[in-house]
Amino acid sequence: MDRLDGMQSFVAVVETGSFAAAGQRLNISNKLVSKRVAQLENHLGMTLLHRTTRSMSLTHEGERYLEGARRVLLELEQLDSEFEGSDGLSGIVRVAAPLTYGDTAVASAADKFVKEHPNVTVELDLSDHQVDLAKGGFDIAIRIGDLSDSSLIVRKLGETHMKVVAAPSYIARHGKPEHPIHLGEHICIRDSNNPDPNRWPFQIEGQQMLVPVTGPFLANSPPACLVPTLTGQGIFICPDIFLGDTLETGHLVELFAGYQSRTLPIQAVQLPSAFRKPRVKAFVEFMKREIGS
């Protein structure tokens, strides 16, 4: 038995939550994963996992062994990285990112990164759904906005500012609101990614105020919300990273420039076990420089 294969399979099962998901991560069958874990248990003379038809959990010995196995696999990967490739970086970096932001900023950064580090492969998985890093086998997820999971390692890459915008054609038909409190009298395009899409936040006279809004269009994507906004169907509050040159070209007009709304962090989040991989650390640093510039 190859102990490293068994160790790798055991860690993958624990992190993904099932033999099937571990097999997908390792690109082997779930039967082979199960066989490797069983062989590892036989070699050690102890049970690492309690298995039933419906659930699986670590034994006390399994919890102790998991910590050491992760450490060994990480050190081995770091050792490989020191000697593979002219710049010491090699292997795969799996990145999850929001769909539209991933299509643009993250894809652009990944393209430049692999040109500088030809022995590294960047795999992008783009989705507006928040992924489970462990089950998906991701090294990094790029997330926009405040985070609720405190167990992840977080690195701030940059930030985006919320701006209220409307098309000139909308203003011509409905008038231009001069104060956020007038939004209740207007048609608003709502983004369900926001914590409360029916109330938009503003700093008014030093106080945080949530202004109620309504409208017939609701989507979970800023670019999707921009479609009716650009055709004059309503007012939209949008992260400025998605606005492109629409303000400079006059296709959209910014409203309430004197009233600050939310500022959202753009962050890279990682599982603790991925944090010290040289290629992962290098990619995060590269993303920070790219977003900052």
C-alpha positions in Angstrom: 0.0 0.0 0.0 1.1 3.5 -0.8 0.7 5.4 2.5 0.7 8.8 0.8 -2.2 7.7 -1.4 -4.1 6.5 1.6 -3.3 9.7 3.5 -4.4 11.8 0.6 -7.7 9.8 0.2 -8.4 10.0 3.9 -7.9 13.8 4.0 -10.0 14.3 0.9 -12.9 12.2 2.3 -12.9 14.3 5.5 -12.7 17.6 3.7 -15.4 16.8 1.1 -17.7 14.9 3.3 -18.0 11.7 1.2 -16.1 9.0 -0.7 -17.9 10.1 -3.9 -16.9 13.7 -3.6 -13.3 12.7 -2.6 -13.1 10.6 -5.7 -14.2 13.5 -7.9 -11.5 15.7 -6.3 -8.8 13.1 -6.8 -10.1 12.0 -10.2 -10.4 8.3 -9.1 -13.4 6.1 -8.3 -15.1 6.3 -4.9 -14.4 2.5 -4.6 -10.7 3.2 -4.9 -10.9 5.9 -2.3 -12.7 3.6 0.0 -10.1 0.8 -0.6 -7.2 3.2 0.1 -8.7 4.4 3.3 -9.4 0.8 4.4 -5.8 -0.1 3.6 -4.5 2.8 5.6 -6.6 1.8 8.6 -5.3 -1.8 8.3 -1.8 -0.5 8.2 -2.3 1.7 11.3 -4.3 -0.9 13.1 -7.0 1.6 14.0 -10.4 2.9 12.7 -10.2 6.5 11.4 -13.8 6.9 10.2 -17.1 5.7 11.7 -19.2 4.7 8.6 -23.0 4.1 8.4 -25.3 4.0 5.5 -26.3 7.6 6.2 -23.4 9.3 7.8 -19.7 9.3 8.5 -17.7 10.8 11.3 -14.1 10.9 12.6 -13.1 8.7 15.4 -10.9 10.1 18.2 -7.9 8.5 16.5 -9.0 9.9 13.2 -9.1 13.5 14.5 -5.5 13.1 15.7 -4.3 11.5 12.5 -6.0 14.1 10.3 -3.9 16.9 11.8 -0.7 15.1 11.1 -1.7 13.9 7.6 -2.6 17.4 6.5 0.8 18.6 7.8 2.7 15.8 5.9 0.9 16.4 2.7 1.4 20.2 2.8 5.1 19.8 3.6 5.5 17.4 0.7 3.7 19.7 -1.7 5.9 22.6 -0.5 9.0 20.5 -1.1 7.9 19.6 -4.6 7.2 23.3 -5.3 10.8 24.2 -4.4 12.3 22.0 -7.0 9.7 22.0 -9.8 9.7 24.8 -12.4 12.2 27.6 -13.0 10.5 29.9 -10.5 9.7 27.3 -7.9 6.0 27.4 -8.6 4.1 24.5 -10.2 0.8 22.6 -9.9 -2.9 23.6 -10.0 -4.7 26.5 -8.4 -8.4 26.0 -8.3 -10.3 29.3 -8.0 -14.0 29.9 -7.5 -15.3 33.3 -8.4 -18.6 35.2 -9.1 -19.7 34.7 -12.7 -19.4 38.2 -14.2 -16.5 39.4 -12.1 -14.7 36.1 -12.9 -15.3 36.6 -16.6 -13.5 39.9 -16.5 -11.1 40.8 -13.7 -10.3 37.3 -12.4 -9.9 35.7 -15.8 -7.6 38.6 -16.9 -5.5 38.2 -13.8 -5.3 34.4 -14.2 -4.2 34.8 -17.9 -1.4 37.1 -16.8 -0.4 34.9 -13.9 0.0 31.7 -16.0 2.1 33.6 -18.5 4.5 34.6 -15.7 4.4 31.1 -14.2 4.0 28.6 -17.0 4.3 25.5 -14.7 1.1 26.6 -12.9 -2.4 25.8 -14.1 -5.3 28.0 -13.0 -8.7 26.3 -13.0 -11.6 28.9 -12.8 -15.0 27.8 -11.7 -17.5 30.7 -12.2 -20.8 30.8 -10.4 -22.9 33.3 -8.5 -23.7 30.7 -5.9 -21.4 30.6 -2.9 -19.4 27.4 -3.1 -18.1 25.1 -0.3 -14.3 25.2 -0.7 -13.7 21.9 0.9 -16.3 19.9 -1.0 -15.4 21.6 -4.3 -11.7 21.1 -3.8 -11.0 24.8 -4.3 -7.8 26.6 -3.1 -9.3 30.1 -3.3 -12.7 31.7 -3.6 -13.1 35.3 -4.7 -16.0 36.9 -2.8 -17.5 40.4 -2.9 -19.1 41.7 0.3 -19.0 40.9 3.9 -18.3 37.3 5.0 -20.1 35.2 7.6 -17.8 32.2 7.8 -15.1 33.1 10.3 -13.2 29.8 9.9 -11.8 30.8 6.5 -8.5 32.7 6.0 -9.4 36.1 4.4 -7.2 38.4 2.4 -8.6 41.7 1.2 -7.8 42.3 -2.4 -9.6 45.6 -3.0 -13.0 47.2 -2.7 -16.0 48.4 -4.8 -18.3 51.3 -4.1 -22.1 51.1 -4.6 -23.4 53.8 -6.9 -27.0 54.7 -7.8 -27.5 55.1 -11.5 -30.2 55.7 -14.1 -30.4 56.1 -17.9 -31.0 59.6 -19.3 -34.2 58.2 -20.9 -35.6 57.2 -17.5 -34.8 60.7 -16.0 -36.5 62.3 -19.0 -39.7 60.4 -18.4 -39.8 60.3 -14.6 -37.6 63.1 -13.4 -34.4 63.1 -11.5 -34.7 62.4 -7.7 -32.5 64.8 -5.8 -32.5 62.9 -2.5 -32.4 59.2 -1.6 -35.6 59.5 0.4 -37.4 60.2 -2.9 -36.6 56.7 -4.3 -39.9 55.4 -2.9 -41.6 57.5 -5.7 -39.6 55.8 -8.4 -39.2 52.5 -10.2 -36.1 50.6 -8.9 -34.2 47.7 -10.2 -33.3 45.3 -7.3 -30.4 42.9 -6.9 -31.2 40.0 -4.7 -27.5 39.6 -3.9 -27.8 42.6 -1.6 -28.5 41.8 2.1 -31.9 43.6 1.8 -32.7 44.2 -1.9 -35.9 46.1 -0.8 -34.0 48.7 1.2 -30.9 50.6 0.0 -28.4 52.0 2.5 -27.2 55.6 2.6 -25.2 57.9 4.9 -27.5 60.8 5.5 -26.5 63.6 7.9 -24.0 61.2 9.5 -26.6 58.5 10.1 -27.0 55.1 8.3 -30.5 55.1 6.7 -32.2 52.3 4.8 -34.5 53.6 2.1 -37.4 51.4 1.0 -37.5 50.7 -2.8 -39.9 48.8 -5.1 -39.9 47.8 -8.7 -40.9 45.0 -11.1 -37.4 43.6 -11.9 -35.4 41.5 -9.5 -32.3 39.5 -10.3 -29.3 37.9 -8.6 -26.7 39.5 -10.9 -25.6 43.1 -11.3 -25.0 42.8 -15.0 -28.6 41.4 -15.4 -30.0 44.3 -13.5 -28.0 46.7 -15.7 -29.9 45.5 -18.8 -33.3 47.2 -17.9 -31.4 50.1 -16.2 -29.6 50.9 -19.5 -32.9 50.8 -21.4 -34.5 53.3 -19.0 -36.7 51.0 -17.1 -35.6 52.0 -13.6 -33.0 53.2 -11.1 -30.3 50.7 -9.9 -27.7 50.6 -7.1 -24.7 48.9 -8.5 -21.1 48.0 -7.5 -18.9 50.3 -9.6 -16.7 47.4 -10.8 -19.7 46.4 -13.0 -20.4 49.8 -14.5 -17.5 49.9 -16.9 -17.5 53.1 -19.0 -21.3 53.6 -18.8 -20.9 56.8 -16.8 -18.1 58.3 -18.9 -20.1 57.6 -22.1 -23.3 59.1 -20.7 -25.3 55.8 -21.1 -25.9 56.1 -17.3 -26.0 59.0 -14.9 -24.9 58.8 -11.3 -27.5 59.9 -8.7 -26.9 61.1 -5.2 -23.2 61.5 -5.6 -23.2 63.5 -2.3 -24.7 60.6 -0.3 -22.4 57.7 0.3 -23.8 54.2 0.1 -22.1 50.9 0.9 -18.4 50.0 0.2 -17.9 46.3 -0.4 -14.6 44.5 0.1 -13.3 42.2 -2.6 -11.7 39.3 -0.8 -9.8 36.0 -1.4 -10.9 33.3 1.1 -9.0 30.1 1.7 -9.2 27.0 3.8 -6.4 26.9 6.4 -4.8 23.9 4.8 -4.3 25.7 1.5 -2.9 28.9 2.9 0.8 28.0 2.8 1.0 26.5 -0.7 3.5 28.7 -2.6 1.5 28.8 -5.8 -1.7 29.8 -3.9 0.0 32.5 -2.0 1.6 33.8 -5.2 -1.7 33.9 -7.0 -3.4 35.8 -4.1 -0.6 38.4 -4.1 -0.9 38.7 -7.9 -4.6 39.2 -7.7 -4.1 41.9 -5.0 -1.7 43.8 -7.3 -4.0 43.5 -10.3 -7.1 44.7 -8.5 -5.2 47.5 -6.8 -3.9 48.7 -10.2 
